[in-house]
């Protein structure tokens, strides 16, 4: 008798001996495949002639994925593999197929295995019952390709579409049953590295990245204000809307967070037109050939300590 069998019953019947055996199958627990160093670093660059709509595509596949994963127990059949592709950004209010990066930039995704936004059961050999505990993420062919498409709503007046650096979501693989979505247990995380797409120039901006530094504040500070100039130089007169875009709190302020991710202060951001005095988070302004605006940050609710930081986008769109 094997180690997986046990005697169920022994009974004499008509002079013979009837022996029944009941097999015992070991129970295996569900498990996730977890990124160790696996990642897809999404880099956007180049030129485009379009003014609105689709401006760039990026394909996630074996050539654009690097690093390794931990396979967990690696003891379930390949037929019990589950897949989910997640873009972990808010939905665009006007288009449910797209996710919002900022007020002018959005992203959509498609997965060849149809796993975008839903669990799919599809045979996958990597991290199945072969007992290998670590694998190269580039070999996860059952997940690929995943195509990311980037869109703009309106043409920026400086004709430079700037992509921020930020996490986008990722691909999740589990075995046995779907698991790991709520916890964001990524097998291959997606990270937008940032970059730019150049349109034919009408206006140029200087500087292309603006830092508002409040310096070192005393422990009893309750508020603080700082500002910096930004200049737009155009080939011809133009009217535009200038907007500061960020994930605001309930009062419209930008939370500044410490290294642990806790909010230690909030900033009221404004842009001011020197000619009209118009000031706010979003203003309309006319530029002849050149104009220097002032971007200001006013801190309040200062409760944190150490280095606090936050980020926003200044988006200038032709009217």
C-alpha contacts under 8 A as a table, 3 or more apart, distances in Angstrom:
res1	aa1	res2	aa2	distance
1	X	5	X	6.32
1	X	6	X	7.65
2	X	5	X	5.49
3	X	6	X	7.99
4	X	23	X	6.13
4	X	24	X	5.22
4	X	25	X	6.94
5	X	21	X	6.61
5	X	22	X	6.00
5	X	23	X	4.85
5	X	24	X	5.92
6	X	21	X	6.11
6	X	22	X	5.98
6	X	23	X	7.00
6	X	24	X	7.88
7	X	10	X	7.60
7	X	19	X	7.66
7	X	20	X	6.52
7	X	21	X	5.26
7	X	22	X	6.75
8	X	19	X	7.94
8	X	20	X	5.70
8	X	21	X	5.51
8	X	22	X	6.01
9	X	19	X	6.40
9	X	20	X	5.69
9	X	21	X	7.60
10	X	17	X	7.50
10	X	18	X	6.24
10	X	19	X	5.27
10	X	20	X	6.91
11	X	17	X	6.31
11	X	18	X	5.60
11	X	19	X	6.96
12	X	15	X	6.49
12	X	16	X	5.93
12	X	17	X	4.97
12	X	18	X	6.32
13	X	16	X	5.34
13	X	17	X	6.24
13	X	18	X	6.85
28	X	75	X	7.31
28	X	76	X	7.17
29	X	176	X	7.30
30	X	174	X	7.37
30	X	175	X	5.59
30	X	176	X	4.69
30	X	177	X	6.23
31	X	72	X	6.17
31	X	73	X	6.79
31	X	174	X	5.73
31	X	175	X	5.49
31	X	176	X	6.99
31	X	179	X	7.73
32	X	71	X	7.21
32	X	72	X	6.44
32	X	172	X	7.92
32	X	173	X	6.14
32	X	174	X	4.23
32	X	175	X	6.37
32	X	179	X	6.95
32	X	180	X	6.75
32	X	185	X	7.48
32	X	187	X	7.94
33	X	69	X	6.61
33	X	70	X	5.79
33	X	71	X	4.76
33	X	72	X	6.03
33	X	127	X	7.10
33	X	172	X	7.46
33	X	173	X	5.64
33	X	174	X	5.86
33	X	186	X	7.72
33	X	187	X	5.53
34	X	69	X	5.47
34	X	70	X	5.17
34	X	71	X	6.67
34	X	72	X	7.57
34	X	185	X	6.39
34	X	186	X	5.90
34	X	187	X	4.60
34	X	188	X	7.83
35	X	38	X	5.07
35	X	39	X	7.59
35	X	68	X	6.46
35	X	69	X	4.34
35	X	70	X	6.22
35	X	186	X	6.11
35	X	187	X	4.58
35	X	188	X	5.87
35	X	189	X	7.52
36	X	67	X	7.25
36	X	68	X	5.55
36	X	69	X	4.83
36	X	70	X	6.16
37	X	66	X	7.62
37	X	67	X	4.61
37	X	68	X	5.19
37	X	69	X	6.71
38	X	65	X	7.10
38	X	66	X	5.46
38	X	67	X	3.83
38	X	68	X	4.76
38	X	69	X	5.97
38	X	136	X	7.72
38	X	137	X	5.86
38	X	187	X	7.17
38	X	188	X	5.45
38	X	189	X	7.07
39	X	65	X	5.80
39	X	66	X	5.68
39	X	67	X	6.32
39	X	137	X	7.98
39	X	188	X	5.11
39	X	189	X	5.05
39	X	190	X	6.11
39	X	191	X	7.36
40	X	60	X	6.86
40	X	64	X	6.03
40	X	65	X	4.59
40	X	66	X	6.53
40	X	188	X	6.75
40	X	189	X	6.29
40	X	190	X	4.96
40	X	191	X	6.25
41	X	64	X	7.34
41	X	65	X	7.37
41	X	190	X	6.21
41	X	191	X	5.01
41	X	192	X	6.01
41	X	193	X	5.97
42	X	58	X	7.07
42	X	190	X	6.93
42	X	191	X	5.81
42	X	192	X	4.63
42	X	193	X	5.56
42	X	194	X	7.68
43	X	58	X	7.91
43	X	192	X	6.34
43	X	193	X	5.26
43	X	194	X	6.10
43	X	195	X	6.35
44	X	56	X	7.46
44	X	58	X	7.62
44	X	163	X	7.35
44	X	193	X	7.73
44	X	194	X	6.54
44	X	195	X	5.11
44	X	196	X	6.31
44	X	197	X	7.18
45	X	195	X	5.59
45	X	196	X	5.08
45	X	197	X	5.14
46	X	196	X	7.03
46	X	197	X	5.01
46	X	198	X	6.37
47	X	197	X	5.15
47	X	198	X	4.65
47	X	199	X	5.97
48	X	55	X	6.53
48	X	197	X	6.86
48	X	198	X	6.47
48	X	199	X	5.61
49	X	199	X	5.93
49	X	200	X	6.99
50	X	53	X	7.42
50	X	54	X	7.90
50	X	55	X	6.90
50	X	199	X	7.72
51	X	154	X	6.69
51	X	155	X	5.08
52	X	55	X	7.51
52	X	151	X	7.22
52	X	152	X	5.36
52	X	153	X	5.42
52	X	154	X	5.35
52	X	155	X	6.04
53	X	151	X	4.91
53	X	152	X	5.27
53	X	153	X	6.18
54	X	149	X	6.95
54	X	150	X	5.82
54	X	151	X	4.39
54	X	152	X	6.76
55	X	149	X	7.85
55	X	150	X	5.89
55	X	151	X	5.54
55	X	152	X	7.00
56	X	149	X	5.99
56	X	150	X	5.28
56	X	151	X	7.26
57	X	147	X	6.90
57	X	148	X	5.58
57	X	149	X	4.49
57	X	150	X	6.20
58	X	147	X	5.81
58	X	148	X	5.11
58	X	149	X	6.56
59	X	64	X	7.55
59	X	145	X	6.45
59	X	146	X	5.76
59	X	147	X	4.50
59	X	148	X	6.25
60	X	63	X	7.65
60	X	64	X	5.61
60	X	65	X	6.77
60	X	144	X	6.76
60	X	145	X	5.66
60	X	146	X	4.98
60	X	147	X	6.16
60	X	148	X	7.78
61	X	64	X	5.47
61	X	65	X	6.20
61	X	138	X	7.11
61	X	141	X	7.55
61	X	144	X	5.15
61	X	145	X	4.98
61	X	146	X	6.73
62	X	65	X	5.45
62	X	66	X	7.90
62	X	137	X	7.66
62	X	138	X	4.21
62	X	139	X	6.17
62	X	140	X	7.27
62	X	141	X	7.07
62	X	144	X	7.43
63	X	66	X	7.95
63	X	138	X	6.86
64	X	138	X	7.78
65	X	137	X	6.60
65	X	138	X	5.31
65	X	188	X	7.94
66	X	136	X	7.42
66	X	137	X	6.18
66	X	138	X	5.92
67	X	136	X	6.05
67	X	137	X	5.94
67	X	138	X	7.55
68	X	134	X	6.69
68	X	135	X	5.58
68	X	136	X	4.45
68	X	137	X	5.24
69	X	134	X	5.59
69	X	135	X	5.53
69	X	136	X	6.42
69	X	137	X	6.18
69	X	187	X	6.63
70	X	133	X	5.93
70	X	134	X	4.75
70	X	135	X	6.87
71	X	74	X	5.62
71	X	127	X	4.93
71	X	128	X	7.96
71	X	132	X	7.13
71	X	133	X	4.84
71	X	134	X	5.46
71	X	135	X	7.06
72	X	127	X	7.66
72	X	133	X	6.29
73	X	131	X	7.34
73	X	133	X	7.14
74	X	127	X	5.10
74	X	128	X	4.97
74	X	129	X	5.01
74	X	130	X	6.44
74	X	131	X	5.05
74	X	132	X	6.45
74	X	133	X	6.40
75	X	127	X	8.00
75	X	128	X	5.87
75	X	129	X	3.86
75	X	130	X	6.73
75	X	131	X	6.15
76	X	80	X	6.76
76	X	128	X	5.35
76	X	129	X	4.77
76	X	175	X	6.53
76	X	176	X	6.85
77	X	80	X	5.58
77	X	81	X	7.58
77	X	128	X	5.49
77	X	129	X	5.35
78	X	81	X	5.63
78	X	123	X	5.19
78	X	124	X	4.97
78	X	125	X	5.03
78	X	126	X	7.77
78	X	128	X	5.03
78	X	129	X	6.93
78	X	175	X	7.98
79	X	121	X	7.66
79	X	122	X	6.50
79	X	123	X	4.43
79	X	124	X	6.74
80	X	121	X	6.90
80	X	122	X	7.46
80	X	123	X	6.81
80	X	175	X	5.40
80	X	176	X	5.16
80	X	177	X	7.30
81	X	121	X	5.87
81	X	122	X	5.88
81	X	123	X	5.79
81	X	124	X	5.82
81	X	128	X	7.64
81	X	173	X	6.91
81	X	174	X	5.90
81	X	175	X	4.58
81	X	176	X	6.62
81	X	177	X	7.79
82	X	119	X	6.45
82	X	120	X	5.56
82	X	121	X	4.56
82	X	122	X	6.26
82	X	173	X	5.58
82	X	174	X	5.19
82	X	175	X	5.95
82	X	176	X	7.60
82	X	177	X	6.77
82	X	178	X	5.83
83	X	115	X	6.02
83	X	119	X	5.54
83	X	120	X	5.17
83	X	121	X	6.42
83	X	122	X	7.29
83	X	143	X	7.34
83	X	171	X	7.39
83	X	172	X	5.77
83	X	173	X	4.79
83	X	174	X	6.75
83	X	178	X	7.70
84	X	115	X	4.88
84	X	116	X	6.17
84	X	117	X	6.64
84	X	118	X	5.80
84	X	119	X	4.94
84	X	120	X	6.61
84	X	171	X	5.85
84	X	172	X	5.08
84	X	173	X	6.65
84	X	181	X	7.86
85	X	111	X	7.24
85	X	115	X	5.39
85	X	116	X	4.46
85	X	117	X	5.99
85	X	118	X	7.30
85	X	169	X	8.00
85	X	170	X	6.03
85	X	171	X	4.50
85	X	172	X	6.29
86	X	116	X	6.14
86	X	117	X	5.82
86	X	169	X	5.42
86	X	170	X	5.41
86	X	171	X	6.26
86	X	172	X	7.91
87	X	99	X	7.43
87	X	109	X	7.48
87	X	117	X	7.89
87	X	168	X	5.66
87	X	169	X	4.63
87	X	170	X	6.64
88	X	168	X	5.71
88	X	169	X	4.61
88	X	170	X	7.84
89	X	99	X	5.70
89	X	100	X	6.32
89	X	101	X	7.16
89	X	168	X	6.74
89	X	169	X	7.62
90	X	99	X	5.51
90	X	100	X	5.60
91	X	95	X	7.52
91	X	96	X	6.03
91	X	97	X	7.63
91	X	98	X	6.03
91	X	99	X	4.32
91	X	100	X	5.80
92	X	95	X	5.24
92	X	96	X	5.94
92	X	97	X	7.72
92	X	98	X	5.61
92	X	99	X	5.13
92	X	100	X	5.19
92	X	106	X	7.49
93	X	96	X	6.68
95	X	98	X	5.70
96	X	99	X	7.58
97	X	108	X	6.22
98	X	106	X	6.24
98	X	107	X	5.38
98	X	108	X	4.59
98	X	109	X	7.83
99	X	106	X	5.44
99	X	107	X	5.17
99	X	108	X	6.18
100	X	103	X	7.16
100	X	105	X	6.52
100	X	106	X	4.55
100	X	107	X	6.57
101	X	104	X	7.80
101	X	105	X	5.42
101	X	106	X	5.07
101	X	107	X	7.02
102	X	105	X	5.19
102	X	106	X	6.82
102	X	245	X	6.37
102	X	246	X	7.08
102	X	313	X	7.79
103	X	245	X	6.29
104	X	152	X	5.38
104	X	153	X	5.25
104	X	154	X	6.65
104	X	315	X	7.54
105	X	150	X	7.16
105	X	151	X	5.71
105	X	152	X	4.72
105	X	153	X	6.72
106	X	150	X	5.80
106	X	151	X	5.25
106	X	152	X	6.54
107	X	148	X	6.73
107	X	149	X	5.51
107	X	150	X	4.57
107	X	151	X	6.20
108	X	148	X	5.83
108	X	149	X	5.22
108	X	150	X	6.68
109	X	116	X	6.99
109	X	146	X	6.99
109	X	147	X	5.59
109	X	148	X	4.61
109	X	149	X	6.24
110	X	114	X	7.25
110	X	116	X	6.07
110	X	146	X	5.74
110	X	147	X	5.30
110	X	148	X	6.80
111	X	114	X	5.11
111	X	115	X	5.88
111	X	116	X	5.60
111	X	143	X	7.57
111	X	144	X	6.93
111	X	145	X	6.19
111	X	146	X	4.40
111	X	147	X	6.43
112	X	115	X	7.67
112	X	143	X	7.47
112	X	144	X	6.25
112	X	145	X	5.63
112	X	146	X	6.30
113	X	120	X	7.60
113	X	122	X	7.93
113	X	142	X	7.09
113	X	143	X	6.46
113	X	144	X	7.28
114	X	118	X	7.80
114	X	120	X	7.08
115	X	118	X	5.23
115	X	119	X	5.75
115	X	120	X	5.46
116	X	119	X	7.96
119	X	178	X	6.81
122	X	142	X	7.66
123	X	142	X	7.57
124	X	128	X	7.18
124	X	140	X	7.96
124	X	142	X	5.88
125	X	128	X	5.36
126	X	135	X	7.18
126	X	139	X	7.60
126	X	140	X	6.51
127	X	130	X	7.07
127	X	131	X	7.51
127	X	132	X	6.58
127	X	133	X	7.09
127	X	134	X	7.66
127	X	135	X	7.23
128	X	131	X	7.36
128	X	175	X	7.52
132	X	135	X	7.25
135	X	139	X	7.80
136	X	139	X	5.89
136	X	140	X	7.84
137	X	140	X	5.64
137	X	188	X	7.13
138	X	141	X	7.53
140	X	143	X	5.80
140	X	144	X	7.14
141	X	144	X	5.22
141	X	145	X	7.76
143	X	146	X	7.40
143	X	171	X	7.67
152	X	155	X	7.22
154	X	317	X	6.22
154	X	318	X	7.40
155	X	159	X	6.73
155	X	317	X	5.86
155	X	318	X	6.46
156	X	159	X	5.05
156	X	160	X	6.58
156	X	161	X	6.93
156	X	315	X	6.96
156	X	316	X	5.35
156	X	317	X	4.47
156	X	318	X	6.31
157	X	160	X	7.89
157	X	202	X	6.64
157	X	203	X	5.68
157	X	204	X	7.91
157	X	240	X	7.23
157	X	316	X	5.77
157	X	317	X	5.44
157	X	318	X	5.48
158	X	201	X	6.72
158	X	202	X	6.32
158	X	203	X	4.26
158	X	204	X	4.78
158	X	205	X	6.12
158	X	232	X	7.57
158	X	316	X	7.37
159	X	198	X	6.13
159	X	199	X	4.78
159	X	200	X	6.43
159	X	201	X	5.64
159	X	202	X	6.67
159	X	203	X	6.74
159	X	204	X	7.57
160	X	196	X	6.49
160	X	197	X	5.90
160	X	198	X	4.89
160	X	199	X	6.08
161	X	196	X	5.42
161	X	197	X	5.06
161	X	198	X	6.43
161	X	199	X	7.73
162	X	194	X	7.37
162	X	195	X	6.03
162	X	196	X	4.57
162	X	197	X	6.72
163	X	192	X	7.89
163	X	194	X	4.64
163	X	195	X	5.11
163	X	196	X	5.86
164	X	192	X	7.12
164	X	193	X	7.14
164	X	194	X	4.56
164	X	195	X	7.03
165	X	191	X	7.48
165	X	192	X	5.24
165	X	193	X	4.75
165	X	194	X	4.44
166	X	191	X	5.98
166	X	192	X	5.22
166	X	193	X	6.85
166	X	194	X	7.60
167	X	189	X	7.84
167	X	190	X	6.21
167	X	191	X	4.38
167	X	192	X	5.91
168	X	189	X	7.78
168	X	190	X	5.38
168	X	191	X	5.48
168	X	192	X	6.38
169	X	189	X	5.93
169	X	190	X	5.35
169	X	191	X	7.34
170	X	186	X	5.79
170	X	187	X	7.29
170	X	188	X	5.54
170	X	189	X	4.03
170	X	190	X	4.82
171	X	186	X	5.77
171	X	187	X	5.70
171	X	188	X	5.13
171	X	189	X	6.28
171	X	190	X	7.75
172	X	180	X	7.23
172	X	181	X	7.31
172	X	185	X	6.67
172	X	186	X	4.90
172	X	187	X	4.94
172	X	188	X	6.87
173	X	186	X	7.64
173	X	187	X	6.06
174	X	177	X	6.74
174	X	178	X	6.02
174	X	179	X	6.16
174	X	180	X	7.47
175	X	178	X	7.19
178	X	181	X	8.00
179	X	182	X	7.95
180	X	183	X	5.29
180	X	184	X	5.83
180	X	185	X	4.92
180	X	186	X	7.63
181	X	184	X	4.97
181	X	185	X	6.42
182	X	185	X	7.95
186	X	189	X	5.58
198	X	201	X	7.93
201	X	204	X	7.11
202	X	234	X	5.64
202	X	235	X	5.46
202	X	236	X	7.34
203	X	232	X	6.43
203	X	233	X	5.37
203	X	234	X	3.95
203	X	235	X	6.24
204	X	232	X	5.67
204	X	233	X	5.27
204	X	234	X	6.33
205	X	208	X	5.89
205	X	230	X	7.20
205	X	231	X	5.67
205	X	232	X	4.60
205	X	233	X	6.45
206	X	209	X	7.93
206	X	230	X	5.91
206	X	231	X	5.28
206	X	232	X	6.63
207	X	210	X	6.23
207	X	230	X	6.27
207	X	231	X	7.30
210	X	228	X	7.66
210	X	230	X	7.63
211	X	228	X	7.77
212	X	226	X	6.69
212	X	227	X	6.30
212	X	228	X	6.55
212	X	296	X	7.60
212	X	297	X	7.02
213	X	226	X	7.07
214	X	217	X	7.52
214	X	224	X	7.29
214	X	225	X	7.19
214	X	226	X	6.06
217	X	221	X	6.43
218	X	221	X	5.46
221	X	224	X	7.44
221	X	302	X	7.05
222	X	299	X	7.96
222	X	300	X	5.98
222	X	301	X	6.58
222	X	302	X	5.91
223	X	298	X	7.03
223	X	299	X	5.09
223	X	300	X	4.64
223	X	301	X	7.34
223	X	302	X	7.02
224	X	298	X	5.66
224	X	299	X	5.01
224	X	300	X	7.03
225	X	296	X	7.17
225	X	297	X	5.65
225	X	298	X	4.28
225	X	299	X	6.16
226	X	296	X	5.76
226	X	297	X	5.48
226	X	298	X	6.62
227	X	294	X	6.57
227	X	295	X	5.49
227	X	296	X	4.07
227	X	297	X	6.14
228	X	294	X	5.75
228	X	295	X	5.54
228	X	296	X	6.58
229	X	292	X	6.31
229	X	293	X	5.70
229	X	294	X	4.59
229	X	295	X	6.23
230	X	292	X	5.47
230	X	293	X	5.36
230	X	294	X	6.29
230	X	295	X	7.27
231	X	290	X	7.02
231	X	291	X	5.62
231	X	292	X	4.10
231	X	293	X	6.19
232	X	287	X	7.82
232	X	290	X	5.57
232	X	291	X	5.53
232	X	292	X	6.41
233	X	289	X	5.60
233	X	290	X	4.24
233	X	291	X	6.69
234	X	237	X	6.81
234	X	238	X	7.64
234	X	287	X	7.46
234	X	288	X	7.25
234	X	289	X	4.96
234	X	290	X	6.15
235	X	289	X	6.39
236	X	288	X	6.62
236	X	289	X	6.07
237	X	286	X	7.38
237	X	287	X	5.59
237	X	288	X	4.28
237	X	289	X	6.03
238	X	286	X	5.87
238	X	287	X	5.39
238	X	288	X	6.61
238	X	318	X	7.20
239	X	284	X	7.36
239	X	285	X	5.84
239	X	286	X	4.36
239	X	287	X	6.26
239	X	318	X	6.08
239	X	319	X	5.76
240	X	284	X	5.79
240	X	285	X	5.69
240	X	286	X	6.42
240	X	316	X	6.32
240	X	317	X	5.30
240	X	318	X	4.28
240	X	319	X	4.87
241	X	282	X	6.97
241	X	283	X	5.73
241	X	284	X	4.38
241	X	285	X	6.39
241	X	315	X	7.97
241	X	316	X	5.62
241	X	317	X	5.29
241	X	318	X	6.48
241	X	319	X	6.47
242	X	271	X	7.77
242	X	282	X	5.51
242	X	283	X	5.39
242	X	284	X	6.20
242	X	285	X	7.51
242	X	314	X	6.82
242	X	315	X	5.68
242	X	316	X	4.42
242	X	317	X	6.56
243	X	271	X	7.95
243	X	281	X	5.86
243	X	282	X	4.16
243	X	283	X	6.61
243	X	313	X	7.94
243	X	314	X	5.65
243	X	315	X	5.17
243	X	316	X	6.45
244	X	269	X	7.32
244	X	270	X	7.38
244	X	271	X	7.72
244	X	281	X	5.42
244	X	282	X	6.31
244	X	312	X	6.47
244	X	313	X	5.59
244	X	314	X	4.60
244	X	315	X	6.31
245	X	312	X	5.56
245	X	313	X	5.03
245	X	314	X	6.32
245	X	315	X	7.10
246	X	254	X	6.82
246	X	311	X	7.09
246	X	312	X	4.81
246	X	313	X	6.58
247	X	254	X	6.67
248	X	251	X	7.35
248	X	252	X	4.94
248	X	253	X	5.16
248	X	254	X	5.01
248	X	255	X	6.96
249	X	252	X	5.33
249	X	253	X	5.48
249	X	254	X	6.40
249	X	255	X	6.70
250	X	253	X	7.44
252	X	268	X	7.60
253	X	266	X	5.97
253	X	267	X	5.50
253	X	268	X	5.02
253	X	269	X	7.25
254	X	266	X	5.44
254	X	267	X	5.03
254	X	268	X	6.46
254	X	269	X	7.45
254	X	310	X	7.11
255	X	263	X	5.95
255	X	264	X	7.67
255	X	265	X	6.19
255	X	266	X	4.45
255	X	267	X	6.45
255	X	310	X	6.67
256	X	263	X	5.52
256	X	264	X	6.00
256	X	265	X	5.28
256	X	266	X	5.48
256	X	267	X	7.06
256	X	308	X	5.53
256	X	309	X	4.91
256	X	310	X	4.85
257	X	260	X	7.59
257	X	261	X	5.32
257	X	262	X	5.12
257	X	263	X	4.26
257	X	264	X	5.53
257	X	265	X	7.16
257	X	308	X	5.08
257	X	309	X	5.51
257	X	310	X	6.57
258	X	261	X	5.33
258	X	262	X	5.56
258	X	263	X	6.49
258	X	264	X	6.41
258	X	304	X	7.27
258	X	305	X	7.51
258	X	306	X	6.83
258	X	307	X	5.83
258	X	308	X	4.64
258	X	309	X	6.69
259	X	262	X	7.53
259	X	307	X	7.16
259	X	308	X	7.39
263	X	266	X	7.59
263	X	304	X	7.07
264	X	301	X	7.53
264	X	302	X	5.82
264	X	303	X	5.01
264	X	304	X	3.70
264	X	305	X	6.88
264	X	308	X	6.72
265	X	299	X	6.61
265	X	300	X	5.99
265	X	301	X	5.11
265	X	302	X	4.36
265	X	303	X	6.10
265	X	304	X	6.49
265	X	308	X	7.64
266	X	299	X	5.67
266	X	300	X	5.58
266	X	301	X	6.14
266	X	302	X	7.22
267	X	297	X	5.78
267	X	298	X	5.29
267	X	299	X	4.54
267	X	300	X	6.49
268	X	296	X	7.96
268	X	297	X	5.58
268	X	298	X	5.09
268	X	299	X	6.57
269	X	280	X	7.62
269	X	281	X	6.23
269	X	295	X	7.21
269	X	296	X	5.64
269	X	297	X	4.70
269	X	298	X	6.64
270	X	279	X	6.27
270	X	280	X	4.65
270	X	281	X	4.75
270	X	282	X	7.63
270	X	295	X	5.70
270	X	296	X	5.28
270	X	297	X	6.73
271	X	279	X	5.52
271	X	280	X	5.64
271	X	281	X	6.24
271	X	282	X	7.23
271	X	283	X	7.41
271	X	293	X	6.75
271	X	294	X	5.59
271	X	295	X	4.42
271	X	296	X	6.37
272	X	277	X	6.26
272	X	278	X	5.66
272	X	279	X	4.23
272	X	280	X	6.78
272	X	283	X	7.82
272	X	293	X	5.73
272	X	294	X	5.21
272	X	295	X	6.50
273	X	276	X	5.75
273	X	277	X	5.23
273	X	278	X	5.35
273	X	279	X	6.47
273	X	285	X	6.91
273	X	292	X	7.83
273	X	293	X	5.41
273	X	294	X	7.07
274	X	277	X	5.42
274	X	278	X	7.75
274	X	292	X	7.38
274	X	293	X	6.30
274	X	294	X	7.62
278	X	283	X	6.62
279	X	282	X	7.62
279	X	283	X	6.47
280	X	283	X	6.15
287	X	290	X	6.06
287	X	291	X	6.01
288	X	291	X	7.45
299	X	302	X	7.15
304	X	308	X	7.69
305	X	308	X	7.52
